[in-house]
Amino acid sequence: MTLIKSISGIRGTIGGHTGDTLNPLDIVKFTSAYAAFIRKSRCLKAGGKIVVGRDARISGDMVRNVVCGTLMGMGFDVIDIGLATTPTTELAVRMSGADGGIIITASHNPRQWNALKLLNSEGEFLNKDEGNEVLDIAEREDFSYADVDSLGHYACDDTYNRKHIEAVLALSLVDVDAVRKAHFRVCVDAINSVGGIILPDLLKELGVEYEILNGTPNGDFTHNPEPLEKNLGGIISRMREGGFDLGIVVDPDVDRLAFICEDGRMFGEEYTLVSVADYVLSHTPGNTVSNLSSTRALRDVTERYGGKYTASAVGEVNVTTKMKEVGAVIGGEGNGGVIYPESHYGRDALVGIALFLSSLARKGCTASRLRATYPNYFIAKNRIDLTPTTDIDAILAKVKEMYADQQVTDIDGVKIDFPDKWVHLRKSNTEPIIRVYSEAATMEEADALGKQIMDVVNGFGK
């Protein structure tokens, strides 16, 4: 059993002992700390309003009830938007004028996991300092509950899925007419969560014929919910049968997005952002941002349009912060996360789907032909397991010193940029491992580079 507390929230497996897992007592403490932080940061003497949304995980009802009751006990009114995607909840905070929001989702983690993701009043994730303050408040239990006359109120509002769709359709580069005229037929894997609720409605509005796989939102995931090729045998087989223009895959909270070409080949999750950025940049040239572990292809496409590409530390809040700094018109993460500021500063699969279909419709080409227009890179993902005594900082310092003759970036672990490839080592925020991502012109070369660096690290001794 596992309980992980970090600046981005609290995450763990359901069941077990207090302090070891995600259980009601820890949920109460962490939610109380977040409410105390919001009250302080918003200078609220009393009252306040928090939005709560959740994915379809089996434990979602239990966690939601604990979270909402705790917020009311802290004196906050609760707007419960029910089963909703992460981007829907983010938008609901802003649209409702709330003081913050809690998303109940463990994203791509398996069914036994759940988590609380914390939002500010803009519907964006807390930054590092804010997250640390919540952790500190929780550790000290520095919060007090409202008296009987100051308890918060509870209200359900299930209108935000519709509002989210309307906001996507209103984006200037979403060409609804072109998509409708293209008469697309798509297959969607909704992984038994909230994608099965909202994506059919989006596709209907776009005039797209669809077939939904794993559409029942019961949280009993049919397969590993991370949208990687090794987990997607069902929809890949369906695509290979023919008759579809595109396969669409999301994770349980619908902030990650992967495409499958009409012939059943993966478009490549790294190329979700690349393709959407290509479309956006072709109409609104500007700068882009992705994290250090994302493909170099975004840089190539950005420079083709005369823009500047910037890499950020890993983590959505780091990407959005850097996007604001450089005025990026599009950005995101290579795991299929598209962040389009015209909509909001958060990964949003609905926005990604609408922009990608608009691009396909305007270009009049297949997904496989579109994919062939981009630089071809391959990313290998490896890991180094750590022991409790491992000095990770010392290891990364040694790697940095060994490759000092190359371009080295150390804002998040150590990334070594060679002329035609790169490798990035960073400590995981959720597991006792060093993640080793490497990219090159072939998968074999990328994997060899990653394992070469792993051999170097293992040679130091852990």
GILIN-V543541 format. One record per backbone hydrogen bond with DSSP energy under -1.0 kcal/mol. CO is the residue of the C=O (numbers start at 1). NH is the residue of the N-H. E is the energy in kcal/mol with one decimal. If there is no record, write none. Layout:
# GILIN-V543541
[[CO,NH,E] [CO,NH,E]]
This chain:
# GILIN-V543541
[[2,13,-2.2] [4,11,-2.7] [6,9,-1.5] [9,6,-2.6] [10,116,-2.5] [11,4,-3.9] [12,114,-2.3] [13,22,-2.7] [17,20,-2.1] [17,21,-1.1] [21,23,-1.0] [23,27,-2.4] [24,28,-2.5] [25,29,-2.2] [26,30,-2.5] [27,31,-2.6] [28,32,-2.5] [29,33,-2.1] [30,34,-2.2] [31,35,-2.5] [32,36,-2.4] [33,37,-2.2] [34,38,-2.7] [35,39,-2.5] [36,40,-2.1] [37,41,-3.3] [38,42,-2.3] [39,44,-2.6] [40,43,-1.0] [48,77,-2.8] [49,99,-2.9] [50,79,-2.5] [51,102,-2.7] [52,81,-2.4] [53,104,-2.8] [54,84,-2.6] [57,60,-2.0] [59,63,-2.4] [60,64,-2.9] [61,65,-2.5] [62,66,-1.9] [63,67,-2.8] [64,68,-3.0] [65,69,-2.1] [66,70,-2.2] [67,71,-2.5] [68,72,-2.2] [69,73,-2.2] [70,74,-1.5] [71,76,-2.6] [72,75,-1.6] [72,152,-2.5] [73,146,-2.9] [77,50,-2.6] [78,155,-1.9] [79,52,-2.6] [80,157,-2.4] [82,54,-2.0] [85,89,-2.2] [86,90,-2.3] [87,91,-2.4] [88,92,-2.3] [89,93,-1.8] [90,94,-1.3] [91,95,-3.1] [92,96,-2.2] [93,98,-1.9] [100,51,-2.1] [101,119,-2.7] [102,53,-1.9] [103,105,-1.0] [103,117,-2.8] [104,55,-2.1] [106,109,-2.6] [110,113,-1.9] [112,14,-2.4] [114,12,-2.4] [115,105,-1.2] [116,10,-1.1] [117,103,-2.8] [118,126,-1.2] [119,101,-1.1] [120,123,-1.8] [124,120,-2.9] [127,131,-3.0] [128,132,-2.5] [129,133,-1.8] [130,134,-2.0] [131,135,-2.2] [132,136,-2.3] [133,137,-2.5] [134,138,-2.5] [135,139,-2.4] [136,140,-2.2] [137,141,-1.0] [137,142,-2.0] [141,143,-1.6] [147,150,-1.9] [153,78,-3.3] [155,80,-3.1] [159,163,-1.9] [160,164,-2.4] [161,165,-2.2] [162,166,-2.5] [163,167,-2.1] [164,168,-2.1] [165,169,-2.5] [166,170,-1.3] [168,171,-1.4] [171,174,-1.5] [174,176,-1.3] [175,179,-2.2] [176,180,-2.5] [177,181,-2.3] [178,182,-1.2] [184,209,-2.3] [185,245,-3.6] [185,246,-1.0] [186,211,-1.6] [187,248,-2.9] [188,213,-3.9] [189,250,-1.5] [190,193,-1.5] [192,219,-2.2] [193,196,-1.9] [194,197,-1.4] [194,198,-2.0] [195,199,-1.8] [198,202,-2.0] [199,203,-2.8] [200,204,-2.3] [201,205,-1.9] [202,206,-1.4] [203,208,-2.8] [204,207,-1.4] [209,186,-2.7] [211,188,-2.9] [213,190,-2.4] [214,192,-3.3] [216,218,-2.2] [219,221,-1.5] [226,228,-2.7] [228,231,-2.0] [229,232,-1.7] [232,236,-2.2] [233,237,-2.3] [234,238,-1.9] [235,239,-2.5] [236,240,-2.0] [239,242,-1.6] [246,187,-2.2] [247,260,-2.2] [248,189,-2.7] [249,258,-2.6] [251,254,-1.5] [253,86,-2.5] [254,349,-1.6] [258,249,-2.7] [259,267,-2.3] [260,247,-2.7] [261,264,-2.2] [265,261,-3.4] [268,271,-1.6] [269,272,-1.2] [271,275,-2.4] [272,276,-2.0] [273,277,-3.0] [274,278,-2.2] [275,279,-1.8] [276,280,-2.6] [277,281,-3.3] [278,282,-1.6] [280,283,-1.3] [280,284,-3.0] [287,329,-2.3] [288,310,-1.8] [289,332,-1.6] [290,312,-1.9] [291,294,-1.9] [296,300,-1.8] [297,301,-2.5] [298,302,-2.5] [299,303,-2.5] [300,304,-1.5] [302,307,-2.3] [303,306,-1.4] [308,288,-1.9] [310,290,-1.4] [312,292,-1.9] [315,319,-1.9] [316,320,-2.7] [317,321,-2.1] [318,322,-2.0] [319,323,-2.5] [320,324,-2.1] [321,325,-1.9] [322,326,-2.2] [323,328,-2.2] [331,339,-3.2] [333,336,-1.1] [333,337,-1.7] [336,257,-1.4] [337,333,-2.1] [338,348,-2.0] [339,331,-1.9] [340,343,-2.4] [340,344,-1.7] [344,346,-1.7] [348,352,-2.0] [349,353,-2.7] [350,354,-2.4] [351,355,-2.4] [352,356,-2.4] [353,357,-2.6] [354,358,-1.7] [355,359,-2.2] [356,360,-2.6] [357,361,-2.5] [358,362,-2.4] [359,363,-2.4] [360,364,-1.9] [366,370,-2.0] [367,371,-2.6] [368,372,-1.6] [370,373,-1.6] [371,374,-1.6] [378,440,-2.0] [380,438,-2.2] [382,436,-2.7] [384,434,-2.3] [387,390,-1.8] [390,392,-1.1] [391,395,-1.9] [392,396,-2.6] [393,397,-2.1] [394,398,-2.0] [395,399,-2.2] [396,400,-2.5] [397,401,-2.1] [398,402,-2.4] [399,403,-1.6] [401,404,-1.2] [403,406,-2.1] [407,417,-3.3] [409,415,-2.8] [414,425,-3.0] [415,409,-2.5] [416,423,-1.8] [417,407,-1.3] [421,418,-2.6] [422,439,-2.6] [423,416,-3.0] [424,437,-2.5] [425,414,-2.7] [426,435,-3.0] [431,433,-2.2] [432,386,-2.2] [433,428,-2.4] [434,384,-2.3] [435,426,-1.8] [436,382,-2.9] [437,424,-3.5] [438,380,-3.0] [439,422,-1.9] [440,378,-2.6] [442,446,-2.3] [443,447,-2.8] [444,448,-2.2] [445,449,-2.1] [446,450,-2.2] [447,451,-2.5] [448,452,-2.0] [449,453,-2.0] [450,454,-2.1] [451,455,-2.3] [452,456,-1.6] [453,457,-2.5] [454,458,-3.0] [455,459,-1.6] [457,460,-1.3]]
